[in-house]
Amino acid sequence: MNEQLRADGSLRHLITLENLPRPLIERLLDRAQSLVRPLGARPPVSRALAGRTVANLFTEPSTRTRVSFELAAKRLGAEVVNLEVQLSSRVKGESMLDTVFTLQSLHIDALVIRDAEPGVPGTVAAHVAPHVSVLSAGEAHVGHPTQGLLDALTIRQHKPNFEKLSIAVVGDIRHSRVARSAFHVLRALGVADLRIVAPPALMPEPGEFPGCARHTTLESGLKDADVVMMLRIQTERIAQADLPDAARYYASYGLTSERLALARPDAIVMHPQPMNRGIEIASEVADGPRSVIRDQVRNGIAVRMAVLNEVLAGRSAG
Ligand code: ASP
């Protein structure tokens, strides 16, 4: 049984996309799609989560994810508190679970957690009261499930036939939670040709990303790809001495218009942001006609609304 699900199959926690049933993923994507509005239009608002409280606990920097979780909760009528507490065991003082129990006593219904240490969202989820949901907003290098869902939604809007797609994920795969969540969701949706493209030092361990073709050159990895997902080098997870030289990295792995021409003519370009222009991607590509990077941000809030609605509105009254 997937421990993130309730007995009735609805979603209670969202810690990982690994082994999430395809119908549930599709339900979340459909729901999110119904909440997407064109820029400039009034965003959807409801009172579906009136009386519920969502706490954002972020101990790593975040712009898009934190703001969009906050706006998503507010647009569904929930109250939001943003806390600067340190949850991970690296921090002395009040233990992680004491903090969580304090929040629980304050009638918090959902904890949205970002932390640099692996395992924090899962540990919290294992200890909260039955009415509390835990949502990962980025767990170390391990997973970033709402990012995976928004990436899948963005791809689906342009290329709905997942089974037929060739998708290249390029960059620091080794340290990327975005790549891991993309792998889980895209596999679940039936993508067969999923490639990871990285210099040898940034490749994941053998055995990770099973079934993905590994390419160490951008030229071979991009060939005829329908989707190109660029990633940032996770400098915060790499020792200074091991960091690749930015200029040399760009020369071999930077996505320029010339290199993008190796992919299919209608290929889309994605990036979870923050982007390092001139390191992993050229501005002409990031801002060019094939870029869907801003769509990803817009889809992020719709996905987070769909997830919050699923975990909170779906639970029994109380
Ligand atoms: N914003 C994404 C994350 O939190 C990607 C990145 O930081 O490179 O993982």
Residues whose N, C-alpha, C, O or C-beta is under 5 A from the ligand:
A	BS01	LIG	G138 V178 R232 P272 Q273 P274
